[in-house]
Amino acid sequence: MFDFQKLEVYKKAKGFHKEMRILINNTKFDKYINDQLGRASFSIALNIAEGSAKFSKPDRKNYFTTARGSVFECVAILDILYRL
């Protein structure tokens, strides 16, 4: 097991991605929304994992910041969908 797999934030990111996949599969969004939401939610866990492999703090921070940005992207997508 890799160290990042023990991180609670990584576990939550995986769970969030799974929830988004279920939402995508059970709802009739258009192809663009499915792709955008799927990629953004997947990016969260991937950037946490990749960032944990970096040796310098600035490199790790960059990946973790990108993961956070993907969270915000998902929130914006869900907010827009809710309003539709």
DSSP file (Angstrom, degrees, kcal/mol; ACC not computed):
  #  RESIDUE AA STRUCTURE BP1 BP2  ACC     N-H-->O    O-->H-N    N-H-->O    O-->H-N    TCO  KAPPA ALPHA  PHI   PSI    X-CA   Y-CA   Z-CA
    1    1 A M              0   0    0      0, 0.0     2,-0.2     0, 0.0     5,-0.0   0.000 360.0 360.0 360.0 134.8    0.0    0.0    0.0
    2    2 A F    >   -     0   0    0      1,-0.1     3,-1.0     3,-0.0     4,-0.5  -0.521 360.0-115.5 -81.9 154.1    1.3    3.5   -0.9
    3    3 A D  G >  S+     0   0    0      1,-0.3     3,-1.7     2,-0.2     4,-0.5   0.871 113.5  58.9 -58.0 -39.2    1.2    6.2    1.7
    4    4 A F  G >  S+     0   0    0      1,-0.3     3,-1.1     2,-0.2    -1,-0.3   0.793  94.7  65.6 -64.3 -25.1   -1.3    8.3   -0.1
    5    5 A Q  G <  S+     0   0    0     -3,-1.0    -1,-0.3     1,-0.3    -2,-0.2   0.696  98.2  54.7 -69.3 -17.0   -3.8    5.4    0.0
    6    6 A K  G <  S+     0   0    0     -3,-1.7    -1,-0.3    -4,-0.5     2,-0.2   0.598  83.7 108.4 -88.3 -13.2   -3.9    5.9    3.8
    7    7 A L    <>  -     0   0    0     -3,-1.1     4,-2.1    -4,-0.5     5,-0.2  -0.456  65.7-144.0 -70.7 132.1   -4.8    9.5    3.6
    8    8 A E  H  > S+     0   0    0      1,-0.2     4,-2.5     2,-0.2     5,-0.2   0.874 101.3  56.2 -61.6 -37.7   -8.4   10.3    4.6
    9    9 A V  H  > S+     0   0    0      1,-0.2     4,-2.0     2,-0.2    -1,-0.2   0.871 107.0  49.6 -64.6 -35.8   -8.6   13.0    1.9
   10   10 A Y  H  > S+     0   0    0     -6,-0.2     4,-2.3     2,-0.2    -1,-0.2   0.921 110.4  50.0 -66.9 -43.8   -7.7   10.5   -0.8
   11   11 A K  H  X S+     0   0    0     -4,-2.1     4,-2.1     1,-0.2    -2,-0.2   0.903 112.1  47.8 -61.3 -41.0  -10.3    8.0    0.5
   12   12 A K  H  X S+     0   0    0     -4,-2.5     4,-2.5     2,-0.2    -1,-0.2   0.876 109.2  53.9 -67.6 -36.9  -12.9   10.8    0.5
   13   13 A A  H  X S+     0   0    0     -4,-2.0     4,-2.4     2,-0.2    32,-0.3   0.898 108.8  48.9 -64.0 -40.6  -11.9   11.8   -3.1
   14   14 A K  H  X S+     0   0    0     -4,-2.3     4,-2.3     2,-0.2    -2,-0.2   0.924 112.2  48.6 -63.9 -43.8  -12.3    8.2   -4.3
   15   15 A G  H  X S+     0   0    0     -4,-2.1     4,-2.2     1,-0.2    -2,-0.2   0.889 110.7  50.8 -63.3 -39.5  -15.8    8.1   -2.6
   16   16 A F  H  X S+     0   0    0     -4,-2.5     4,-2.4     2,-0.2    -1,-0.2   0.918 109.4  50.3 -64.7 -43.5  -16.7   11.4   -4.2
   17   17 A H  H  X S+     0   0    0     -4,-2.4     4,-2.4    24,-0.2    -2,-0.2   0.914 109.4  51.6 -61.6 -41.5  -15.7   10.2   -7.6
   18   18 A K  H  X S+     0   0    0     -4,-2.3     4,-2.2     1,-0.2    -1,-0.2   0.920 109.6  49.8 -60.9 -43.2  -17.7    7.1   -7.2
   19   19 A E  H  X S+     0   0    0     -4,-2.2     4,-2.4     1,-0.2    -1,-0.2   0.887 110.5  50.1 -62.5 -39.0  -20.8    9.2   -6.2
   20   20 A M  H  X S+     0   0    0     -4,-2.4     4,-2.8     2,-0.2    -1,-0.2   0.884 108.9  51.8 -67.9 -37.6  -20.3   11.3   -9.3
   21   21 A R  H  X S+     0   0    0     -4,-2.4     4,-2.6     2,-0.2    -2,-0.2   0.905 110.3  48.9 -64.3 -40.3  -20.0    8.3  -11.6
   22   22 A I  H  X S+     0   0    0     -4,-2.2     4,-1.9     2,-0.2    -2,-0.2   0.932 112.0  48.9 -63.3 -45.1  -23.3    7.0  -10.1
   23   23 A L  H  X S+     0   0    0     -4,-2.4     4,-0.8     1,-0.2    -2,-0.2   0.929 112.9  47.6 -58.7 -46.8  -24.9   10.4  -10.7
   24   24 A I  H >< S+     0   0    0     -4,-2.8     3,-0.6     1,-0.2     5,-0.4   0.913 113.8  47.1 -61.5 -43.9  -23.6   10.5  -14.3
   25   25 A N  H 3< S+     0   0    0     -4,-2.6    -1,-0.2     1,-0.2    -2,-0.2   0.778 116.7  43.1 -71.4 -26.1  -24.8    6.9  -15.0
   26   26 A N  H 3< S+     0   0    0     -4,-1.9     2,-0.3    -5,-0.2    -1,-0.2   0.424 108.4  63.9-101.1   1.1  -28.3    7.5  -13.5
   27   27 A T  S << S-     0   0    0     -4,-0.8     2,-1.3    -3,-0.6     0, 0.0  -0.927  78.9-125.2-127.5 149.8  -29.0   10.9  -14.9
   28   28 A K        +     0   0    0     -2,-0.3     2,-0.1     6,-0.0    -3,-0.1  -0.506  48.1 154.5 -96.5  67.2  -29.5   12.0  -18.5
   29   29 A F        -     0   0    0     -2,-1.3     2,-0.1    -5,-0.4    -2,-0.0  -0.460  50.4 -96.1 -80.3 163.3  -26.9   14.8  -18.7
   30   30 A D     >  -     0   0    0     -2,-0.1     4,-2.3     1,-0.1     3,-0.3  -0.368  38.5-101.3 -77.0 167.2  -25.5   15.7  -22.1
   31   31 A K  H  > S+     0   0    0      1,-0.2     4,-2.5     2,-0.2     5,-0.2   0.855 120.1  55.3 -57.3 -40.1  -22.2   14.2  -23.1
   32   32 A Y  H  > S+     0   0    0      2,-0.2     4,-2.7     1,-0.2    -1,-0.2   0.921 109.7  45.3 -62.0 -45.8  -20.2   17.4  -22.3
   33   33 A I  H  > S+     0   0    0     -3,-0.3     4,-2.8     2,-0.2     5,-0.4   0.923 112.4  51.6 -65.6 -44.3  -21.5   17.5  -18.7
   34   34 A N  H  X S+     0   0    0     -4,-2.3     4,-2.2     1,-0.2     5,-0.2   0.930 113.8  44.5 -56.3 -46.7  -20.8   13.8  -18.2
   35   35 A D  H  X S+     0   0    0     -4,-2.5     4,-2.7    -5,-0.2     5,-0.3   0.934 115.2  46.8 -64.6 -47.5  -17.3   14.2  -19.5
   36   36 A Q  H  X S+     0   0    0     -4,-2.7     4,-2.4     1,-0.2     5,-0.2   0.928 116.3  42.9 -63.7 -47.3  -16.5   17.4  -17.5
   37   37 A L  H  X S+     0   0    0     -4,-2.8     4,-2.2    -5,-0.2     5,-0.2   0.895 115.4  50.0 -68.2 -39.8  -17.9   16.1  -14.2
   38   38 A G  H  X S+     0   0    0     -4,-2.2     4,-1.9    -5,-0.4    -2,-0.2   0.930 114.6  43.1 -63.4 -46.2  -16.3   12.7  -14.6
   39   39 A R  H  X S+     0   0    0     -4,-2.7     4,-2.2    -5,-0.2    -2,-0.2   0.902 114.2  50.1 -68.8 -40.3  -12.9   14.1  -15.4
   40   40 A A  H  X S+     0   0    0     -4,-2.4     4,-1.0    -5,-0.3    -2,-0.2   0.918 113.1  45.3 -65.2 -42.8  -13.0   16.8  -12.7
   41   41 A S  H  X S+     0   0    0     -4,-2.2     4,-0.8     1,-0.2     3,-0.2   0.862 114.1  49.3 -70.2 -33.6  -14.0   14.3  -10.0
   42   42 A F  H  X S+     0   0    0     -4,-1.9     4,-1.9    -5,-0.2    -1,-0.2   0.863 103.8  61.6 -68.6 -36.4  -11.4   11.8  -11.1
   43   43 A S  H  X S+     0   0    0     -4,-2.2     4,-2.6     1,-0.2     5,-0.2   0.791  93.2  64.8 -62.0 -30.1   -8.7   14.5  -11.2
   44   44 A I  H  X S+     0   0    0     -4,-1.0     4,-1.8    -3,-0.2    -1,-0.2   0.972 108.1  37.5 -59.5 -56.1   -9.1   15.1   -7.4
   45   45 A A  H  X S+     0   0    0     -4,-0.8     4,-2.4   -32,-0.3    -1,-0.2   0.892 116.2  53.8 -64.3 -39.9   -7.9   11.7   -6.4
   46   46 A L  H  X S+     0   0    0     -4,-1.9     4,-2.8     1,-0.2    -1,-0.2   0.900 109.3  47.1 -63.9 -40.8   -5.2   11.6   -9.1
   47   47 A N  H  X S+     0   0    0     -4,-2.6     4,-2.4     2,-0.2    -1,-0.2   0.843 110.5  52.3 -71.9 -32.5   -3.7   14.9   -8.1
   48   48 A I  H  X S+     0   0    0     -4,-1.8     4,-1.7    -5,-0.2    -2,-0.2   0.939 113.5  44.9 -63.8 -46.0   -3.6   13.9   -4.4
   49   49 A A  H  X S+     0   0    0     -4,-2.4     4,-0.6     2,-0.2    -2,-0.2   0.944 116.5  44.3 -62.9 -48.9   -1.8   10.7   -5.4
   50   50 A E  H >< S+     0   0    0     -4,-2.8     3,-1.1     1,-0.2     4,-0.4   0.899 111.9  53.0 -66.3 -39.5    0.6   12.4   -7.7
   51   51 A G  H >< S+     0   0    0     -4,-2.4     3,-1.3     1,-0.3    -1,-0.2   0.849 101.1  60.5 -64.0 -33.7    1.3   15.2   -5.3
   52   52 A S  H 3< S+     0   0    0     -4,-1.7    -1,-0.3     1,-0.3    -2,-0.2   0.704  99.4  58.3 -68.1 -17.1    2.1   12.8   -2.5
   53   53 A A  T << S+     0   0    0     -3,-1.1    -1,-0.3    -4,-0.6    -2,-0.2   0.572  84.3 101.5 -87.1  -9.7    5.0   11.4   -4.6
   54   54 A K    <   -     0   0    0     -3,-1.3     6,-0.0    -4,-0.4    -3,-0.0  -0.503  61.1-151.9 -79.5 145.0    6.7   14.8   -5.0
   55   55 A F  S    S+     0   0    0     -2,-0.2     2,-0.3     5,-0.0    -1,-0.1   0.811  72.6  67.2 -87.7 -32.6    9.7   15.5   -2.8
   56   56 A S  S  > S-     0   0    0      1,-0.1     4,-2.4     4,-0.0     5,-0.2  -0.670  78.2-130.6 -94.6 147.6    9.6   19.2   -2.5
   57   57 A K  H  > S+     0   0    0     -2,-0.3     4,-2.9     1,-0.2     5,-0.2   0.896 107.6  53.9 -60.4 -42.0    6.9   21.1   -0.6
   58   58 A P  H  > S+     0   0    0      0, 0.0     4,-1.9     0, 0.0    -1,-0.2   0.901 109.7  48.3 -61.9 -38.0    6.2   23.5   -3.5
   59   59 A D  H  > S+     0   0    0      2,-0.2     4,-1.6     1,-0.2    -2,-0.2   0.940 113.8  46.1 -65.4 -46.3    5.7   20.6   -5.9
   60   60 A R  H  X S+     0   0    0     -4,-2.4     4,-2.5     1,-0.2     5,-0.2   0.927 111.1  53.0 -60.3 -45.3    3.4   18.8   -3.5
   61   61 A K  H  X S+     0   0    0     -4,-2.9     4,-2.7     1,-0.2    -1,-0.2   0.885 104.4  56.4 -59.3 -40.0    1.5   22.0   -2.9
   62   62 A N  H  X S+     0   0    0     -4,-1.9     4,-1.9    -5,-0.2    -1,-0.2   0.922 110.7  43.0 -59.2 -45.8    1.0   22.6   -6.6
   63   63 A Y  H  X S+     0   0    0     -4,-1.6     4,-2.4     2,-0.2    -1,-0.2   0.893 114.3  49.9 -69.1 -39.6   -0.7   19.2   -7.1
   64   64 A F  H  X S+     0   0    0     -4,-2.5     4,-2.1     2,-0.2    -2,-0.2   0.867 110.0  51.8 -67.4 -34.6   -2.8   19.6   -3.9
   65   65 A T  H  X S+     0   0    0     -4,-2.7     4,-2.2    -5,-0.2    -1,-0.2   0.887 109.0  50.4 -65.9 -39.2   -3.9   23.1   -5.2
   66   66 A T  H  X S+     0   0    0     -4,-1.9     4,-2.0     2,-0.2    -2,-0.2   0.903 108.7  51.8 -64.8 -41.2   -4.9   21.5   -8.5
   67   67 A A  H  X S+     0   0    0     -4,-2.4     4,-1.7     1,-0.2    -2,-0.2   0.916 109.5  49.9 -60.3 -43.0   -6.9   18.9   -6.6
   68   68 A R  H  X S+     0   0    0     -4,-2.1     4,-2.1     1,-0.2    -1,-0.2   0.893 107.7  53.9 -62.7 -40.1   -8.6   21.6   -4.7
   69   69 A G  H  X S+     0   0    0     -4,-2.2     4,-2.2     1,-0.2    -1,-0.2   0.877 106.0  52.7 -61.9 -37.2   -9.4   23.4   -7.9
   70   70 A S  H  X S+     0   0    0     -4,-2.0     4,-2.3     2,-0.2    -1,-0.2   0.854 106.0  53.9 -67.0 -34.8  -11.0   20.3   -9.3
   71   71 A V  H  X S+     0   0    0     -4,-1.7     4,-2.3     2,-0.2    -2,-0.2   0.941 109.7  47.4 -61.4 -46.6  -13.2   20.1   -6.2
   72   72 A F  H  X S+     0   0    0     -4,-2.1     4,-2.4     1,-0.2    -2,-0.2   0.877 109.3  54.2 -63.1 -37.7  -14.3   23.7   -6.9
   73   73 A E  H  X S+     0   0    0     -4,-2.2     4,-2.4     2,-0.2    -1,-0.2   0.926 108.9  48.2 -61.7 -44.9  -15.0   22.8  -10.5
   74   74 A C  H  X S+     0   0    0     -4,-2.3     4,-2.7     1,-0.2     5,-0.2   0.907 110.3  51.8 -61.8 -42.0  -17.2   19.9   -9.4
   75   75 A V  H  X S+     0   0    0     -4,-2.3     4,-2.5     1,-0.2    -1,-0.2   0.917 110.0  49.1 -61.8 -43.1  -19.1   22.2   -7.0
   76   76 A A  H  X S+     0   0    0     -4,-2.4     4,-2.5     2,-0.2    -2,-0.2   0.915 111.6  49.1 -63.6 -42.7  -19.7   24.7   -9.8
   77   77 A I  H  X S+     0   0    0     -4,-2.4     4,-2.7     1,-0.2    -2,-0.2   0.944 113.6  45.9 -60.7 -48.3  -20.9   22.0  -12.2
   78   78 A L  H  X S+     0   0    0     -4,-2.7     4,-2.4     1,-0.2    -2,-0.2   0.872 111.8  52.6 -64.4 -36.9  -23.3   20.6   -9.5
   79   79 A D  H  X S+     0   0    0     -4,-2.5     4,-1.7    -5,-0.2    -1,-0.2   0.921 111.4  45.8 -63.7 -44.7  -24.5   24.1   -8.7
   80   80 A I  H  X S+     0   0    0     -4,-2.5     4,-1.2     1,-0.2    -2,-0.2   0.922 113.2  49.7 -65.0 -44.0  -25.3   24.9  -12.3
   81   81 A L  H  < S+     0   0    0     -4,-2.7     3,-0.3     1,-0.2    -2,-0.2   0.889 107.9  54.1 -62.4 -39.1  -27.0   21.5  -12.7
   82   82 A Y  H  < S+     0   0    0     -4,-2.4    -1,-0.2     1,-0.2    -2,-0.2   0.886 107.8  50.1 -61.6 -38.8  -29.1   22.1   -9.6
   83   83 A R  H  <        0   0    0     -4,-1.7    -1,-0.2     1,-0.3    -2,-0.2   0.729 360.0 360.0 -74.3 -21.8  -30.3   25.5  -11.0
   84   84 A L     <        0   0    0     -4,-1.2    -1,-0.3    -3,-0.3    -2,-0.2   0.481 360.0 360.0 -76.7 360.0  -31.3   23.8  -14.3
